[in-house]
Amino acid sequence: MSNTYIKMGGDVEDTYIKNGQEWMCKIVDAAHKFDTVLIGMSEGPALEELNYQGKKFLQILKELCESNGWNQHKFQFTLPNLVQDQNVWPNTKFSGSSTQSTNIEDNLFLHTQLVTHDIEKIFKYTFGTFVVRSSWDRLLISSFLYANYKDKTFQTYCRSLENPGHMLHMDLDKLLHLKSCDKKIDAILLGQISNFISVLPIEKTKEPPISSRTAGNKSGHEFPWVEGPVNAEILSWYNNIFVDVVCEKMITGQTFFPTEKTARPLATKTPFLMMAAPNYIKNLRKLGFRSFGQFWDEGYDYQQGVQRAESIQCIMDDLAKLDSKQLKDMYQRMGPILEHNYKTYMELTPKKILSTFN
C-alpha cells in the first residue's frame, strides 16, 4: 500500500482553505497516485465546516470517492481540534500542532507561562481588544467599540490601508453577507465599518510601524508585534484594561482550539469575553478554569456567528455604563476567580489538556 502526506499546515481558516485551488489540485493528484492520502493541519477548525468554492470540503471528497470507486478511508485527516466530531469522516484523528505542542516553548496556548511580566492593574480603559489578522467578527466587534466606546477602549488592528493584501483579506464581504442574511444592514452599520477601516492601522507598540518602503516592499506596513503575539510589552497592556474582548481564530462549529489570544487574559488576571465557537467557555471550564457568569450573562457561549457577536456587544453596552469605581469594585469581587484562573493556567500542561479531551 502506498501513501503520501500532504501538510496543509496553517493554510486553514475558520471555514475555508487558503490557496484552496492549489491544495485541491494537490489532493486530487495525490489521490490518483497513492492508495492513502494523509492530510495534516496545524490549525483546528471544525473539519465539517470547511468550504471550497461554496461547497463543503468533505462533500467534495465524498463525491470524488464515489466517482472513482474509492473507499472514503483513502483520505485521512489529522488536526488539533480537541473536540472534533470523529463521525464526520472515517479517518479523523487528533494531532498536536504548534498550539497543542508537548513542548511548551512551541505551544502558543501555554507559551505565555514562560513570559515574565508584572501584573499591576491601573484601569485606564474598560475594554481591550488586540487584532492583527482581520476577520468578519473582529471587524464587526472592533468597529463597534471604536464607534461607540473609543475613549473606553485600548485596541489594535494591524491592517494597513497601504497594503492591498491587507485590504483584500478584511473579510468585509462575509460580514456584509451575514448581516444581510439577518436583515440587519443599515446606514449606521455601514458608516461604522467604513469609518473604522478609514483610520487603519491602529497600533500601539513602542516601536512605530516599519515602512514597507524601508523593508523594500511597497505593498504596505509590517508591524513589530505581529512576529511576537506573546511578549512582555503586549502583556503589559493588560494592566490598563478591565476586560479583554477575545476574538479567537476558530469560531464556527464544534471546535476547541485555544491560542495565545485566550492565554493572555488568563496569565494577566484579566476578565474576558470570548468571541469563539459554541461551548468554548464550557470547554475552558473542563480544563479547570472559571468564568464570569455571576457578573454578566454567559448564555452567549451557546451561540455562534452574528448572534454571539451581538450578545457580546450587549454586555459591552452594560459594562460601558460603569464608572471607574464600579469597575474596581467588580474587579475586586472577581479576585478569587482571577487568582484561580492564573494559578490553573500557570500549572497547566500539554498532558493535562490532552487527557481532558481524549
C-alpha positions in Angstrom: 0.0 0.0 0.0 1.4 3.4 -1.0 0.7 6.5 0.9 1.6 10.2 0.9 1.4 13.1 3.4 0.0 16.5 2.5 0.9 19.1 5.1 -1.6 21.9 4.8 -0.2 23.5 7.9 -1.8 26.8 8.8 -3.4 27.3 5.4 -6.8 26.8 7.0 -9.1 29.5 8.4 -12.3 29.1 10.3 -14.5 28.0 7.4 -12.2 27.9 4.3 -8.9 26.8 2.9 -6.4 29.5 1.9 -5.0 28.9 -1.6 -7.8 26.4 -2.0 -7.3 25.7 -5.7 -3.7 24.8 -5.2 -4.5 22.5 -2.3 -7.4 20.8 -4.1 -5.1 20.1 -7.1 -2.5 18.6 -4.8 -5.1 16.4 -3.0 -6.8 15.2 -6.2 -3.4 14.5 -7.9 -2.2 12.6 -4.8 -5.4 10.6 -4.7 -4.8 9.3 -8.2 -1.2 8.3 -7.4 -1.4 6.8 -3.9 -3.6 4.4 -2.0 -3.8 6.6 1.0 -3.6 10.4 1.3 -2.9 11.7 4.8 -3.9 15.4 5.2 -2.4 17.2 8.1 -3.5 20.6 9.5 -1.8 22.7 12.2 -4.9 24.7 12.8 -8.0 23.4 14.5 -11.2 24.1 12.5 -14.4 22.0 12.7 -13.5 19.8 9.7 -17.1 19.6 8.6 -17.4 23.4 8.4 -14.6 23.9 5.8 -15.7 25.1 2.4 -14.2 25.3 -1.1 -15.9 27.5 -3.7 -19.2 27.5 -1.9 -19.3 23.7 -1.3 -18.4 21.7 1.8 -14.9 20.3 1.5 -15.8 16.9 2.9 -18.7 16.7 0.4 -16.3 17.3 -2.5 -14.1 14.4 -1.2 -17.1 12.2 -0.8 -18.2 12.8 -4.4 -14.6 12.3 -5.6 -14.5 8.9 -3.9 -17.9 7.9 -5.4 -16.9 8.9 -8.9 -13.6 7.0 -8.7 -14.9 4.0 -6.8 -12.6 4.8 -3.8 -13.3 4.0 -0.2 -13.5 7.1 2.0 -10.7 5.6 4.1 -8.4 6.7 1.3 -8.4 10.2 2.8 -7.2 10.5 6.4 -7.1 13.7 8.5 -5.0 14.8 11.5 -5.8 18.2 13.1 -5.5 19.8 16.6 -9.2 20.4 17.2 -9.6 19.0 20.7 -13.4 18.3 20.2 -13.5 17.3 16.6 -16.5 15.2 15.8 -14.9 11.9 14.7 -18.0 10.8 12.8 -17.8 13.3 10.0 -15.2 11.3 8.2 -14.0 7.7 8.7 -10.3 8.5 9.5 -10.1 11.7 11.5 -7.6 11.9 14.4 -6.3 14.5 16.8 -2.8 15.6 16.3 -0.8 18.2 18.2 0.4 21.3 16.5 2.3 24.5 17.4 -0.7 25.3 19.5 -1.0 21.9 21.3 2.7 21.0 21.1 4.1 19.0 24.0 7.0 21.4 24.0 5.7 24.5 25.9 8.2 26.8 24.1 6.4 25.9 20.8 2.9 25.8 22.3 1.1 29.1 21.6 -1.5 28.5 24.3 1.0 27.7 27.0 3.9 29.7 25.9 2.8 32.7 28.0 3.8 30.7 31.1 7.4 31.4 30.1 7.0 35.2 29.7 8.0 37.3 32.7 5.6 40.2 33.3 4.3 42.3 36.2 0.6 42.4 37.0 -0.1 45.9 38.3 -3.7 46.8 37.4 -4.4 50.5 36.8 -7.6 50.7 34.7 -7.4 53.4 32.0 -9.8 51.6 29.7 -12.9 49.4 30.2 -12.2 47.3 27.1 -9.1 45.8 25.4 -9.1 44.1 22.0 -5.9 43.3 20.1 -6.1 42.2 16.4 -3.6 41.5 13.7 -5.4 39.4 11.1 -8.8 40.7 10.1 -12.0 38.6 10.0 -15.6 39.5 9.8 -16.3 39.1 13.5 -13.2 41.0 14.5 -14.1 43.8 12.1 -17.7 43.9 13.5 -16.6 44.0 17.2 -13.7 46.3 16.7 -15.6 48.8 14.7 -18.4 48.7 17.2 -16.0 49.6 20.0 -14.3 52.3 18.0 -17.6 53.9 17.0 -19.3 53.7 20.5 -16.6 53.5 23.1 -13.4 54.8 21.5 -12.3 56.6 24.7 -13.0 53.5 26.8 -11.1 51.1 24.6 -7.4 50.1 24.2 -7.3 48.4 20.8 -5.1 47.5 17.9 -6.0 46.5 14.4 -2.8 45.9 12.4 -4.2 46.2 8.9 -2.8 48.9 6.7 -4.6 50.9 4.0 -1.3 51.0 2.1 -1.2 47.2 1.9 -3.5 45.8 -0.9 -3.2 42.3 0.6 -4.5 43.5 3.9 -7.5 45.2 2.3 -8.2 42.2 0.1 -8.5 40.0 3.2 -10.5 42.2 5.5 -13.4 39.7 5.3 -15.8 42.6 4.7 -17.8 40.7 2.1 -18.6 37.9 4.6 -19.6 40.5 7.3 -22.0 42.2 4.9 -23.3 38.8 3.8 -24.0 37.6 7.3 -25.6 40.8 8.4 -27.7 40.9 5.2 -29.0 37.4 5.9 -30.2 38.7 9.3 -31.7 41.8 7.6 -29.5 44.0 9.8 -27.6 46.1 7.3 -28.3 49.8 7.7 -26.6 53.2 7.2 -25.3 53.2 10.8 -23.6 49.8 10.4 -22.1 50.8 7.0 -20.8 54.1 8.4 -19.4 52.3 11.5 -17.4 49.9 9.4 -16.2 52.3 6.7 -15.1 54.9 9.3 -13.2 52.3 11.2 -11.4 51.0 8.1 -10.5 54.6 7.1 -8.4 55.1 10.2 -6.4 51.8 10.0 -3.8 50.8 11.0 -4.4 51.2 14.7 -1.3 50.0 16.6 0.2 50.9 19.9 3.7 49.2 20.0 6.5 51.3 21.4 8.2 51.0 18.0 6.5 52.7 15.1 5.5 50.5 12.1 8.3 49.7 9.8 7.6 51.3 6.5 7.3 48.8 3.7 9.5 51.0 1.6 12.2 50.7 4.2 11.9 47.0 4.0 12.0 47.1 0.3 8.3 46.1 0.0 6.0 48.7 -1.5 2.8 47.0 -0.6 2.2 48.2 3.0 3.5 48.1 6.6 4.9 45.5 8.8 4.1 45.6 12.5 6.7 44.6 15.0 4.5 42.7 17.4 3.0 40.5 14.6 6.1 38.4 15.0 5.6 38.1 18.7 2.0 37.7 19.8 3.1 37.0 23.3 5.8 39.1 24.9 6.2 41.3 28.0 5.2 44.5 26.2 1.9 43.1 25.0 1.1 41.6 28.3 1.8 45.0 30.0 -1.1 46.4 28.0 -3.5 44.2 30.1 -2.6 46.2 33.2 -4.6 49.1 31.7 -7.8 47.2 30.7 -10.7 45.8 32.7 -11.9 43.2 30.3 -10.3 41.6 27.2 -12.6 41.1 24.3 -11.0 37.9 22.9 -11.6 37.1 19.2 -10.3 33.6 18.7 -9.4 32.2 15.3 -11.9 29.3 15.1 -15.4 30.4 15.8 -17.7 28.1 13.8 -19.0 24.6 14.6 -17.7 22.0 17.1 -14.1 23.2 17.7 -11.9 23.9 20.6 -8.5 25.3 19.6 -7.3 27.7 22.3 -4.4 30.0 21.3 -2.3 32.8 22.8 -5.4 35.1 22.5 -7.1 33.1 25.3 -3.9 32.7 27.2 -3.2 36.4 27.6 -6.1 37.3 29.9 -5.7 34.1 31.9 -2.0 34.9 32.5 -2.7 38.6 33.4 -5.6 38.1 35.8 -8.0 39.8 33.3 -11.7 39.1 32.9 -12.7 38.0 29.3 -15.5 38.0 26.8 -15.0 35.2 24.2 -15.9 35.6 20.5 -15.3 31.9 19.8 -17.0 28.7 18.8 -20.1 27.5 20.7 -19.2 25.9 24.1 -15.8 27.5 24.1 -16.1 28.7 27.7 -17.6 25.4 28.7 -14.5 23.7 27.4 -12.3 26.1 29.3 -14.2 25.0 32.4 -13.3 21.4 31.6 -9.7 22.4 31.9 -10.4 23.8 35.4 -10.9 27.5 34.6 -13.7 29.6 36.0 -15.7 32.3 34.1 -17.9 35.3 34.9 -21.5 34.1 34.7 -22.2 35.8 38.1 -21.3 39.2 36.6 -22.9 39.0 33.2 -25.0 36.6 31.1 -22.7 34.0 29.6 -25.6 32.4 27.7 -23.8 33.7 24.6 -21.5 30.7 24.9 -24.1 28.5 23.3 -24.3 30.9 20.3 -22.2 31.4 17.3 -21.8 33.9 14.5 -23.6 37.2 14.4 -25.9 36.2 17.2 -22.9 35.6 19.5 -21.2 38.9 18.5 -24.4 40.8 19.2 -24.8 39.3 22.6 -21.2 40.3 23.5 -22.0 43.8 22.3 -24.9 43.9 24.7 -22.6 43.0 27.6 -20.2 45.7 26.5 -23.0 48.2 26.4 -23.7 47.4 30.1 -20.1 47.5 31.1 -19.6 50.8 29.4 -22.1 52.4 31.8 -19.9 51.6 34.8 -17.5 54.3 36.2 -14.0 53.7 37.4 -15.0 53.0 41.0 -17.7 50.5 39.9 -15.2 48.7 37.7 -12.7 48.5 40.5 -15.3 47.1 42.9 -16.4 44.5 40.3 -12.8 43.5 39.7 -12.3 43.2 43.5 -15.2 40.8 43.7 -13.8 38.8 40.7 -10.5 38.4 42.6 -10.9 34.7 43.6 -11.8 33.7 40.0 -8.9 35.6 38.5 -6.4 34.2 41.0 -7.8 30.7 40.4 -7.5 31.1 36.6 -4.0 32.4 36.9 -2.9 29.5 39.0 -4.7 27.0 36.8 -3.1 28.4 33.7 0.4 28.5 35.1 0.2 24.9 36.2 -1.5 23.6 33.0 0.5 21.1 31.0 0.1 19.6 27.5 -0.6 16.3 29.1 -3.4 17.7 31.2 -5.0 19.3 28.1 -4.8 16.1 26.1 -6.0 13.8 28.9 -9.1 16.1 29.4 -10.3 15.8 25.9 -9.1 12.3 24.9 
